[in-house]
Amino acid sequence: MKVRTGKLILWALVALVVVVSTPRSIPAATVGKARLPGRYEFFNPGKAVRELGLPQTPARVALRKAVEWYRSRGYAP
């Protein structure tokens, strides 16, 4: 079984962070967080649209509006 080097490094870092963290601190990396990039998740907004009437904005429009908002407030060049 081949193990990709990047995955091996990720798991080693997670183990190190979990071991080094104290009971009073929340570790930045956990086993659950390390598993997330390997998961494929799909979210369907159909129920929110049907039951709550939430609008569907195309991704390009939403991104353009977000960039405009950040620029208008001086957060982005």
C-alpha distances in whole Angstrom, upper triangle without the diagonal:
4,7,10,13,15,13,13,16,18,16,18,21,21,21,24,26,26,27,29,31,34,35,38,36,33,30,29,25,24,21,23,23,20,19,21,20,17,20,22,25,29,32,35,38,40,42,43,45,46,47,48,49,47,47,44,44,42,39,41,44,43,41,45,46,44,45,48,49,47,49,52,52,51,47,46,48
4,6,9,12,11,10,14,15,15,16,19,20,20,22,25,25,26,28,30,33,35,37,34,32,28,27,24,23,20,22,22,18,18,20,18,16,19,21,25,28,31,34,38,40,41,42,44,46,47,47,48,45,45,42,42,40,37,39,42,41,39,42,44,42,42,46,46,44,46,49,49,48,44,43,45
4,6,9,7,7,10,11,11,13,15,16,17,19,21,21,23,25,26,30,31,33,31,28,25,24,20,20,17,19,19,15,15,17,16,14,17,19,23,26,30,33,36,38,40,40,42,44,45,45,46,43,43,41,40,38,35,37,40,38,37,40,42,39,39,43,43,41,43,47,46,45,41,40,42
4,6,5,6,9,10,11,13,14,16,17,19,20,21,23,25,26,30,31,33,30,28,24,23,19,19,17,19,18,14,14,16,14,13,16,19,22,25,28,32,35,37,39,39,41,43,44,44,45,42,42,39,38,36,33,34,38,36,34,37,39,36,36,40,40,38,40,44,43,42,38,37,38
4,5,5,6,9,10,11,12,14,15,16,18,20,21,22,24,28,30,32,29,27,23,21,18,19,17,19,18,14,15,17,15,15,18,21,24,27,30,34,36,39,41,41,43,45,46,45,46,43,43,40,39,37,34,35,38,37,34,37,39,36,36,40,40,38,40,43,42,41,37,36,37
4,5,5,6,9,10,11,12,14,15,16,18,20,21,22,26,28,30,26,24,20,18,15,16,15,17,15,12,13,15,12,12,16,18,21,25,27,31,33,36,38,38,39,42,43,42,43,40,40,37,36,34,31,32,35,33,31,34,36,33,33,36,36,34,36,39,38,37,33,32,34
4,5,5,6,9,10,11,12,14,15,17,18,20,21,25,26,28,25,22,19,17,14,14,12,14,13,9,10,12,10,10,14,16,19,23,26,29,32,35,36,36,38,40,41,41,42,39,39,36,35,34,31,32,35,33,31,34,36,33,33,37,37,35,37,40,39,38,35,34,36
4,5,5,6,9,10,11,12,14,16,17,18,20,24,25,27,25,23,19,18,14,14,13,15,15,11,12,15,14,13,17,20,23,26,29,33,35,38,39,39,41,44,44,44,45,42,42,40,39,37,34,36,39,37,35,38,39,36,37,40,40,38,40,43,42,41,37,36,38
4,6,5,6,9,10,11,12,14,15,16,18,22,24,26,23,21,17,16,13,14,13,16,14,11,13,15,14,15,18,21,24,27,30,33,36,39,40,39,41,44,44,44,45,42,42,40,39,37,34,35,38,36,33,36,38,35,35,38,38,35,38,41,39,38,34,34,36
4,5,5,6,9,10,11,12,14,15,16,20,22,23,20,18,14,13,10,10,10,12,11,7,10,12,11,12,15,18,21,24,26,30,32,35,36,36,38,41,41,40,41,38,39,36,35,34,31,33,35,33,31,34,35,32,32,36,35,33,35,38,37,36,32,32,34
4,5,5,6,9,10,11,12,14,15,19,20,22,20,17,14,13,10,9,8,11,11,7,9,12,12,13,15,19,21,25,27,31,33,36,37,36,39,41,41,41,42,39,40,38,37,36,33,35,38,35,33,37,38,35,35,39,38,36,38,41,40,39,35,35,37
4,5,5,6,9,10,11,12,14,18,20,22,19,18,14,14,11,11,11,14,13,11,13,16,16,16,19,23,25,29,31,34,36,40,40,40,42,45,45,44,46,43,43,41,40,39,36,38,40,38,36,39,40,37,37,41,40,37,40,43,41,40,36,36,38
4,5,5,6,9,10,10,12,16,18,20,17,15,11,11,8,10,10,13,12,10,13,15,15,16,19,23,24,28,30,33,35,38,39,38,41,43,43,42,44,41,41,39,38,38,34,36,38,35,33,36,37,34,34,38,37,34,37,39,38,36,33,33,35
4,5,5,6,9,10,11,14,16,18,15,13,9,9,5,6,7,10,9,7,11,13,14,15,17,21,22,26,27,31,33,36,36,36,38,41,40,40,41,38,39,37,37,36,33,35,37,34,32,36,36,33,34,37,36,34,36,39,37,36,33,33,35
4,6,5,6,9,10,13,15,17,15,14,10,11,9,8,8,12,12,10,13,16,17,17,20,23,25,29,30,34,36,39,39,38,41,44,43,42,44,41,43,41,40,40,37,39,41,38,36,40,40,37,37,41,40,37,40,43,41,40,36,36,39
4,6,5,6,9,12,14,17,14,14,10,11,9,10,11,15,14,13,16,18,19,20,23,26,28,31,33,36,38,41,41,41,43,46,45,44,46,43,44,42,42,41,38,40,42,39,37,40,41,37,37,41,40,37,40,42,40,39,35,36,38
4,5,5,6,10,12,14,11,10,6,7,6,8,10,13,12,12,15,17,18,20,22,25,26,29,31,34,36,39,39,38,41,43,43,41,43,40,41,40,39,39,36,37,39,36,34,38,38,34,35,38,37,34,37,39,37,36,32,33,36
4,6,5,8,10,12,10,9,6,8,7,7,9,11,12,12,14,17,18,20,21,25,26,29,30,34,35,38,38,37,40,42,42,41,43,40,41,40,40,40,37,39,40,37,36,39,39,36,37,40,38,36,39,41,39,38,34,35,38
4,6,8,10,13,12,12,9,12,11,10,12,15,15,15,18,20,22,23,25,28,29,33,34,37,39,42,42,41,44,46,45,44,47,44,45,44,44,43,40,42,44,41,39,43,43,39,40,43,41,39,42,44,42,41,37,38,41
4,6,10,12,10,11,9,11,11,12,14,17,17,16,20,22,23,25,26,30,31,34,35,39,40,43,43,42,45,47,46,45,47,44,45,44,44,43,40,42,44,41,39,42,42,38,39,42,40,37,40,42,40,39,35,36,39
4,7,8,6,7,6,9,10,10,13,16,15,16,19,20,22,24,26,29,29,32,33,37,37,41,40,39,42,44,43,42,44,41,43,42,41,42,38,41,42,38,37,40,40,36,37,40,38,35,38,40,38,37,33,35,38
4,5,5,8,8,12,13,13,16,18,18,19,22,23,25,27,28,32,32,35,35,39,39,42,42,40,44,46,44,43,45,43,44,44,43,44,41,43,44,41,39,42,42,38,39,42,40,37,40,42,39,39,35,37,40
4,6,8,9,13,14,14,16,18,18,20,22,23,26,28,28,32,31,34,34,38,38,41,40,39,42,44,43,41,44,42,43,43,43,44,41,43,44,41,40,43,42,39,40,43,40,38,41,43,40,40,36,38,41
4,7,10,13,15,15,18,19,19,21,24,24,27,29,29,32,32,35,34,37,38,41,39,38,41,43,42,40,43,40,42,42,42,43,40,42,43,39,38,41,40,37,38,40,38,36,39,40,37,37,34,36,39
4,6,9,12,12,16,17,16,18,21,21,24,26,27,30,29,32,32,35,35,39,38,36,39,42,40,39,41,38,40,39,39,40,37,39,40,36,35,38,37,34,35,37,35,33,36,37,34,34,31,33,36
4,6,9,9,13,13,13,15,17,18,20,23,23,26,25,28,28,31,32,35,34,33,36,38,37,36,38,35,37,36,36,36,34,36,37,33,32,35,35,31,32,35,33,31,34,35,33,33,29,31,34
4,5,7,10,11,10,12,15,16,18,20,21,24,24,27,28,31,32,35,35,33,37,39,38,37,39,36,37,36,36,36,33,35,36,33,32,35,34,31,32,35,33,31,34,36,33,33,29,31,34
4,7,10,11,9,10,14,14,15,18,19,22,22,25,25,29,30,33,33,32,35,37,36,35,37,34,35,34,33,33,30,32,33,30,28,31,31,28,29,32,30,27,30,33,30,30,26,27,30
4,7,8,6,7,10,11,13,15,16,20,20,23,24,28,29,33,33,32,34,37,36,35,37,34,35,34,33,33,30,32,33,30,29,32,32,29,30,33,32,29,32,35,33,32,28,29,32
4,5,5,6,9,10,13,14,15,19,19,23,24,27,29,32,32,31,34,36,35,35,37,34,35,34,34,34,31,33,35,32,30,34,34,31,32,35,34,32,35,37,35,35,31,32,35
4,5,5,6,9,11,12,13,17,18,21,23,26,28,31,31,31,34,36,35,35,37,34,36,34,34,34,31,34,36,33,31,35,35,32,34,37,36,34,37,39,38,37,34,34,37
4,5,5,7,10,11,11,14,15,18,19,23,25,28,27,27,30,32,32,31,33,31,32,31,31,31,28,31,33,30,29,33,33,30,32,35,33,32,35,37,36,36,32,33,36
4,5,5,8,10,11,14,14,17,19,22,24,27,27,27,29,32,31,31,32,30,31,29,29,29,26,28,30,27,26,30,30,27,28,32,30,29,32,34,32,32,29,29,32
4,6,7,8,10,14,15,19,20,24,26,29,30,29,32,34,34,34,35,32,33,31,31,30,27,29,32,29,27,31,32,29,30,33,32,30,33,36,35,34,30,30,33
4,6,6,7,11,12,16,18,22,24,27,27,28,30,32,32,32,34,31,32,30,30,29,26,29,31,29,28,31,32,29,31,34,33,32,35,37,36,36,32,32,35
4,5,5,8,9,13,15,19,21,24,24,24,27,29,29,29,30,27,28,26,26,25,23,25,27,25,24,28,28,26,27,31,30,28,31,34,33,33,29,29,32
4,6,8,10,13,16,19,22,25,26,26,28,30,31,30,31,28,28,26,26,24,21,24,26,24,23,26,27,25,26,29,29,28,30,33,32,32,28,28,30
4,7,10,13,16,20,22,25,26,27,29,31,32,32,33,30,30,28,27,26,23,26,28,26,25,29,30,28,29,33,32,31,34,36,36,36,32,31,34
4,6,10,13,16,19,22,23,23,25,27,28,28,29,27,27,25,25,24,22,25,27,25,24,28,29,27,28,32,31,31,33,36,35,36,32,31,34
4,7,10,13,17,19,20,21,23,25,26,26,27,25,25,22,23,21,19,22,25,23,22,26,27,26,27,30,30,30,33,35,35,35,32,31,33
4,7,10,13,15,17,17,19,21,22,23,23,21,22,19,20,19,17,21,23,21,21,25,25,24,26,29,28,28,31,33,33,34,31,30,33
4,7,10,12,14,15,16,18,19,20,20,18,19,16,17,16,15,19,21,19,19,23,24,23,25,28,27,28,31,32,33,34,31,30,33
4,6,9,10,11,13,15,16,16,17,15,15,13,15,15,14,18,19,17,18,22,22,21,24,26,26,26,29,31,31,32,29,29,32
4,6,8,9,10,11,13,14,14,13,13,11,14,14,14,18,19,17,19,22,22,22,25,27,26,27,30,31,32,34,31,31,34
4,6,5,6,9,10,10,11,9,10,8,11,13,13,17,17,15,18,21,20,20,23,25,24,26,28,29,30,32,30,29,32
4,6,5,6,8,10,10,9,10,10,13,14,16,19,19,18,21,23,23,23,26,27,27,29,32,32,33,35,33,33,35
4,5,5,6,8,9,9,12,12,15,17,19,22,22,20,23,25,24,24,28,29,28,30,33,33,34,36,34,34,37
4,6,5,5,7,6,9,10,13,16,17,20,19,17,20,23,21,21,25,26,25,27,30,30,30,33,31,31,34
4,6,6,5,5,7,8,11,14,16,19,18,16,20,22,20,21,25,25,24,27,29,29,30,33,31,31,34
4,6,6,8,10,11,15,17,19,23,21,20,24,26,24,25,28,29,28,31,33,33,34,36,35,35,38
4,6,8,11,13,17,20,22,25,23,22,25,27,25,26,29,30,29,31,34,33,34,37,35,36,39
4,5,9,12,15,18,20,23,21,19,23,25,22,23,27,27,25,28,31,30,30,33,32,33,36
4,6,9,12,16,18,21,19,17,21,23,21,22,25,25,24,27,29,29,29,32,31,32,34
4,7,9,13,15,18,16,14,17,19,17,18,22,22,21,23,26,25,26,29,28,28,31
4,6,10,12,15,12,11,15,16,15,16,19,20,19,22,24,24,25,28,26,27,29
4,7,9,12,10,10,13,15,14,15,18,19,19,21,23,24,25,27,26,26,28
4,6,8,7,6,10,11,10,12,15,15,16,18,20,21,22,24,23,22,24
4,6,5,6,9,10,11,12,14,16,17,19,20,21,23,25,23,22,24
4,5,5,6,8,10,10,12,14,15,16,18,20,21,23,21,19,21
4,6,5,6,9,10,11,12,14,15,16,18,20,21,20,18,19
4,5,5,6,9,10,11,12,14,15,16,19,20,19,18,19
4,5,5,6,9,10,11,12,14,15,17,19,17,16,18
4,5,5,6,9,10,11,12,14,16,17,15,13,15
4,5,5,6,9,10,11,12,14,15,14,13,14
4,5,5,6,9,10,10,13,14,14,13,15
4,5,5,6,9,10,11,12,11,10,13
4,5,5,6,9,10,11,9,8,10
4,6,5,6,9,10,10,9,10
4,5,5,6,9,9,9,11
4,6,5,6,5,6,9
4,5,5,6,5,6
4,6,8,8,9
4,6,8,10
4,6,7
4,7
4
